[in-house]
Amino acid sequence: MNRETTVLKIVILLLVSLTAHANDELTVYTVNYPLAYFAQRIGAEHVHTVYPAPPDIDPAFWQPDSADIAGFQQADLILLNGAGYAKWLDRASLPQRKLANTSVAFQHDTIRVEAAVTHQHGPGGEHSHAGTAFTTWLDFSQAVEQARAVKQALVKKRPQHAQAFTHNFRLLEQELVSLDEHVKNVVSRKPDMALLASHPVYQYLARRYKINLKSVLWEPDSIPDQAQWQALQHLLRTHQAKWMLWEGTPEPQSVKRLEAAGIGSLIFDPCANTPEAGDFISVMKRNIMELEKAYRD
Amino acid sequence: MISSFYIAWRYLAFNKVRSATLVACITLIAFLPMALQLLLDESQQLLQSRATSTPLLLGARGSALDLVMNSLYFDEQVPDVFTMQAAEDIMQSDLAYAIPLYVRFHARNSVIVGTTLDYFDFRGLQIAQGRMFAVLGEAVIGADVAEDYGLHPGDAIVSSPETLFDLAGVYPLKMAITGVLQRNHTSDDLAVFVDLKTAWVIEGLGHGHKDLTSTDDASVIMTRTEDSVTANAKLFQYTEVTEDNIDSFHFHGDLSAYPITAVLAVPDDVKSATLLRGRYLENPRYHIVRPKDVIAGLLENIFRIKSVIDSVIAIVGLATVMAIILVFALSVRLRQRELSTIFRLGCSRMTTVNLIVAEITLIVIASSIISAGLLYLVDANADTLVRQLVLR
């Protein structure tokens, strides 16, 4: 990053900080979009939410520069996802007093991913999914707990607005519980049906809703090579799935080849980053509608 | 009278050694107790202000004084280490917030303080130049460190090995200086501050190296199985954290089991402080102390010693004054012929008295000027002197 961009970022951060303080707003930094959404819904006009990761990078593997970290350091509250999310936190210096781990309530119930292949997609650099599965919010009961942790963190910082935060949390909780019930109903139609996932990011979704799901390591924006097709064929011998979940819109060539093999494509966006249209709830509703396609047959 | 002073001055100038000895004796007798009082006042102020502003300190069971001196004044005596879990327990208690400290390593002659950013908020430390450290391997330095070694943001400072012959130890870590703190006239001016995780990298608990699963160099691999790869000692570990290798830095195991030397606990209120202290009363592994009490005990001992020193100085002073009287008495006897001549020249006996009084006055004035000068120097450097004589 060049010097001008860094200086510009610092100036913007200062302006954001000054504006927030002038209004007595709570400046909340988050490590992913779902937490930014929860903070904005619960905090409403009392918080200024900042989620600084670029839209084309998976925030779990994003590496912020010094200016971004300086922004986090200046925040009033930093919402962490927990479950080993955002590897950069291990190497960054953040004020512990401002950190709030939103997955503390279920920290002993996270999913371990034992062995995983190192791979690369987008500008985020090489990474592997070994360690702890981190798309915790795809289990909507866990999403409720994360939203509750956000509410508690906001109340601790601004107790004078506790009533408003609690009210807003209740509304969000109802919507998340409704999503939870909806997925349960959809999956209950064919509880044993096998599904495929293009990427290993749906562990909590599969566990919560008892989805018979197995993953390959494909990217929506690249066409699988011969070895990846062979790995899929090998998997299909024991896991006869008719549908594959994708994180984003897959390449038409991949869709065609899958269709030829009798596998339909569904888009289930984990929504870790800011969606191009809509918000977290609308994206999840769209995801459930997609999921219904598989369970409708 | 002026002529008496002139003759006295000429006499003192002629007997240089005698005059200088008398001036030195009176100077020491006047200077020593006042300088001692000055230094004690300064050390009391320095010790108490820092101790009073630090509510509670948690450490491994052992010497409370070592714990306080290491954590507040960065003394070289390192108390027993314990795990980061203790700091997390305090955070989770909701009674106080915890600032972990790992004060163990050195860079040049300055202590490296591994802590979190909360420390700077708590102590009200501001950045004078540059910025706060943001990632592993970065450091901010105190004003005196910057001044003594001519360091600025953009320079680097290297950690020192714990022992000179520690051949099997970890390599020193080259740390980038990102900022210089504003002078605040405390021990913080003398320290190099890093993130706790950087301190663990200095200790070798965190490190960066080539990815073993993708390395082409087979000679660094000791064993390779499906689940794990074990490297031998040939594997090069990075001695500096850079943009290119920062992603390779990692920590093995649970960070809550990593070592620290103290936890600075900042309770929400008096009730929380009392509850927190109560929790550690019977704890066999940790003790929680109020630095104010520990320093009060230390000062009590210092003042007890000071009163002994005062008595010694008083006796020595009395002996010196008597010696001076003796010197003048003998001097008058030795100068009997000179004084008789003055008397025969027609001067009154009072003139003789005037001459001796003028001599004594000149000696006392000279001693006062030198004492005042020395006291001014001590006062100007009291802070440094106390750090070197009392706190080190």
Interface residues (C-beta under 8 A of the other chain):
Chain A: Q63 S66 I69 A70 Q73 D90 R91 A92 S93 L94 P95 Q96 R97 A115 T118 G125
Chain B: M91 Y97 A98 I99 T116 L117 D118 D121 R131 M132 F133 A134 V135 L136 E138 D195 K197 D211 T213 S214 D227 I246 D247 F249 H250 F251
